[in-house]
């Protein structure tokens, strides 16, 4: 094991999990840290717990402020096929991007920190829309609460995806490096991890159920159950995807990291020095393995590709439903994840349709021929028409 925690530390963490009071939870977390051996294997665990303590403390401060009438909500209700939060340093062109591709009318100014609150707008892509949300400027130290950073990063954590915007006329590598560092410090991952673990605690007596959609590396189901039992977890649903080790499962008990698909937008390609800076940025992005788009919001260059890139980034498809008695499918698609099966669509449409499912007919890219009759586990593709019989 990486952490090799003593039994008293594991018992203390069980108290943390069971606790519902934020103040008491903070106290128990600090007691837990005092019991954790200090070595290389526990450094990430300690950092994760300290971050969670800081988040709880800031949330308590915000709650007190709201009760006193100070401040207002920073969240934006989700609309459309996905919510994408636009992050960037001051004057990267976030407002210009939002104004150029959506119906929003943000104030565009050369004065830094003009945007003080999140501004939403809708981007049309073919027959669906994406909600773009311009966040206030992010700065170094945002993950520690500087310049409203906690609220900005909270907005990013709740989004379906991110756009990180840099100014090509002024050291874009430094700008991007700063944003990636702040996101990492806040537990927001921009690259999909090799494996993912979700542990959902259940009422006492339900036992440990493991749903394995991936590969357990160097361990078996019994090892997972024994590990959880050492933390006094005897009733939980464990969802595994990708390659996951026992260390990854243990780490998931302490980390609240989330993955957000991310697109880099390099703006101001029309300005002097942009070409040379873009060459440096390309090298950096190749190391990071992140998709990017070069644009000039001022001259409206490169922006026509944005919708398609977001669609691909989110890993979604459009499915059109059709009634057996109708000749034409619905004009408004269902937006679902790649890999969605026919039964998932039936479940989303109606409980009776899901429970009484017999078969479906498919027209489109996933069909071998028009009107192919398929079973519940047929995997759908973008543009498919589905007619469910039940």
N, C-alpha and C positions, 0 to 999 in steps of 0.2 A: 504493500500500500504506500502511496505517496505521503499521506498525512500521518498515519500511524498514531491516531489520537488515543489518549488514555480513556479508560471507561468513564471516569468522572466528567471529562469534557463532553463525551457523547451524551451522557445523562443530562448535563446542563443544556445542551442544544435541544434535547427533547423538551425541556422546560420552555425554551425560547419559542419553539414551534407551537406549543400548547397555549402560550400566553396571548391574550387579546388586547391588553392595555399597552399602547405605544410607549408610555413612560416606563412601565415595568419591563417591557421587551428590551428597551435600550439598556436598562440596568442588568438584565440577565445576559445580554450579548457581551457586555463588558466583563462580566464574571466569566463567561465562556472564554473570552480572549486570554484572560489571566491563567487559564488552565491549558491553553494550547502550547505545546513545545515550540520553541523558536528555532526553526531550521529552514533550509531551502525548500523542502517539500511542503511547508505550511505557509509560505510567503503569499501565495495567491489567495489561499483561503482567508488569511488574516486581512488582506486588502479588500476582499469581497465583503467580509463582515463589517469592516470599518466603513465601507461605502454605504452599506445598508443602515448602519447607525446614523451616519450623516444625513441620509435621506429621511429617516424617521424624525430626526431633530428638526430638519427644515420643514417637514410636513406639519409638525406641531406648531412651529412659528407661523406658518401660513394659516393654520386653523385659528390661532389666537388673533391674527390680524383680521380675518374675515368676521370673527365674532365682534370685534371692535368697530367693524364697518370699513376697514381699510383693505384696499385691493379688490379685485374681482377675478372671476374665473378666466383661465388662460387657454382652456381647451376649446377645440372647434369640433362640433358634431360632424361625423363623417357623412359624405354624400358621394354618389356616383360609384364607379367601378373600383375605386381605390383612392386613398388619401396619401398624397405625396407632400412631405414637408421640405421646403427649400431653406437650406442652411448656407450661411456664408459670412465672411468678415464684412466690416463696414465698406460700403461703396463697391461691392462686387457686381452689383447689377440685379439684385433679387427683385426689386420693385419693377425694373424695366422688363425683366423676363415675364413677370406676372401680368403686366399691362399688355405685353406683346402677344401672349398666347391665350389669355382668358378674357372674361367679361369684367374683371375687376378693374378698379381705377385707383390704385395706390398713389400716394404722393411720391413723385420722383424728384430727388434732390441730391446735389453733390455734398450736402452737409451730412457727416456721419451720424448714425443712430436716429435717422428721421423716422424709421418704422419702430414704434414702441410696442405694438400689439400684433398678434397674428392676423394676417389678412387672407381670406380664402378667395378662390376664383375657380371657374370650371373650364377645363380644357377639353374641347371636342375631338374625339378620335373615331372616325368612321361613325358607327351607330351607338357608341357609348361615350361617357364622359369621365374624366379623371378630375378629382379635386386637388388643386395645387394650393398649398398654404405657405405664404411667405412668413417666415419667422423673423423676429428682431435679430440684429447682428450678433453673431457668436464671437467671443474673444477668448484669448488664453486665460485659463482659470475658470472657465464657465462651469466645469464639473464640480468646482468648489463653491459655486454660487455667485461668482463675479458677474456683474452686469445682467442680472436676471437669468444667469445660465442654467440654474436648476429648472426653472419653468420652461425654458427653451428646449432643454434636453428631454424634459418630460413630454413635451409636444412631439419630439422626434420618436420617443419610445412608444407612443401610442399610434404612430402612423403606420401605414402599410408599406411605405418605402420612403427613401430619402433622395434629394438632389443636393449635392455639395457643390456650391458655386464658387469659382475662383476668378480673379482678375488677371488676365494674361499680361497686362502691362506692368504688373508689380509683383514679382517673385511668387508665382502661383504654387511652386513646390512648398515653400514655407507656409503659405496659407492652408494648403491641403493637409500638410503634415500636422499643423496645429489642430485642425478640425478632427482629424482621425484620432489624435491623441486624446482630445476631450471626450469624444464618443467612447473610446476604449475605457477611459477612466470612469465613465458613467455606465459601463456594462452594456453598451450598444455595439453589436458586431456588424460590420459592413461586408464581411465575407462569410459565406455559408460554412458553418463548421462541418467537420467530417462526420460527426455524429451528434445527435440531439437526444436529450432525456427530459421527460416531463413526469413529475411525480405528483399525483393528485391524491391527497389524503381522503379517506372515506370513514364512515361511521365505524365504531369499534365492532369487531366480529365479522367484517366483510372479507378479511384476509388480504393477501398480496396477490394481485392479478397482473401479469406481465403481458403487454401487447407488443410483440416484437416484429416490427416492420423493417428491421435492419439486421445487423450481425453483432452478436456479443463476442468480444475479443478476449480470449484467455480466461473465460469464466462461463458458468452455466446459470440457469435460473435459480438453482438452490443457493449459489454464492450470492446472488442479488438479494434473495430473501434473508440470508444470514446477515448480510451487511446492514440491511434496513432494520433488522431485529436488534442489532447492536446499538442503534439509535432509538430504540423503543418504538419503531414504526412497524405495526403488525397489521394495519388495514390501509391499503393504498392501491391505486391503479398506476402502474408504471408503463409509460409509453416510450418505446425506443425506436429511433430511425437512424439509418446510416451505421457507421462502425462505432461501437460504444464499448469501452472497457469498464471494469469495476471502479477504477479511479474516476472515470467520467461520471458514473452514477453517484459516487460519493461527493464529487465536486458540485453536482447539481443541487445537493441539499443546502449548500451555502451561497451559491451564486444565483442572482436574478438577471443574468445576462440574457439579452434578446437579440435575434438576428433581424436586420432590416436590409432588404435588397437596395442597392445604392448606385446612382448614376452621377458621374462627375460632369459638370458643365463648365467649360472654359470659355469665359465671356471676354468681350472687347478684343476680338481677333483683328479688328480694323486699326488698332492703335500701334504706334511705333514700338518696336521691341517685342511685339507679341509673337512673332515667328520664332525668334531665338528662344524665348521663354517656353514656347510650346514644345520645342525639341527636348528641353530639359524635363518638362512635365510628362511627355510621352515615355521617356526612360523610367521615370518614377512610377508612372501608372502601370507599366509592364511588370515591374517588381510587385506592385500591389495586386495586380490582376483584376482591376476594376474597369467597367465600361465607361466611355467618355464621349462627349459631344462638344465640338468646337463651334462657337456661335458668336455673332455680333448682334446683340439685342437692338442696338441703335440702327443698324442697317438691315435688320430682319433676315440675317443670313444664318442658315443651319437649323432654324427653328422648326421647319416643316417635318423634321425627322423625330421630334421630341415625343409625340404621341406613340409612335411605333416602338420606340426604345423603352418607354414606360410600360407598354403592354407586354413586351418581351421580358422585361426586368421582373415584373410581378408574377410571371409564371401562371397566367390566367388564360382561359378560353371562353368563347361565346357559344352557347347552345340555344337553339330555337325550338320551342315546343310546338307540337301540332296535335289538334284534336282528331280522333279517328274519323269524325264526321265532317271534318273541314278539308278543303283542298289546299289552303294556304297556311303556312306556319305563322306563329306570332312574329310581329315586327320587332318587338322588344326582346332582346336576348337575355337569357340567364347567364350571369358571369360567374364562372366556377374555376376551381384550380385545375391545372394540368394533371392528368391522371384520374380525373373524376369518372366514375362508372355510372351506368344507366340507373342503377338502384339509388345512387346518391341524388340524382335528379328527381326520381319518383318521391323520395323521402322529403325533399325540399318543397315539392309541389303540393302534396297532400298526404296525410297519414293513411287514408284508405287506399290510395294509389300505391303506397309503399307496402302496406300489409297484404294487399290482394294482388300484387304484381304477378303477371303471367308471362308476358314477353313484351318486347318493344320492336318497332320498325325504325330503321335508320336510313336517312338520306345524307350524303355529304362525304367529307374526306375519310372518315373511318369505316364507311360502308364498302363492302366488296362489290355491291351492285345496288341501284336505287331501291329503297324499300326493304333492305335486308332485314330478316327477322333475327333478333339477337336475344341473349339471356341477360340476367341482371348484372353480370360482371363485365359486360362489354365496355371497354375504355373509349371514351369520347374524344373528339378532336375539335379544334376551332372551326366553327361554321356548320357543325352537324345539326340536322333536324331530327328531333326525337318524337315518336308517337308511341305513347305507353298504353298498353292494354292490360286491364285488371278486372 
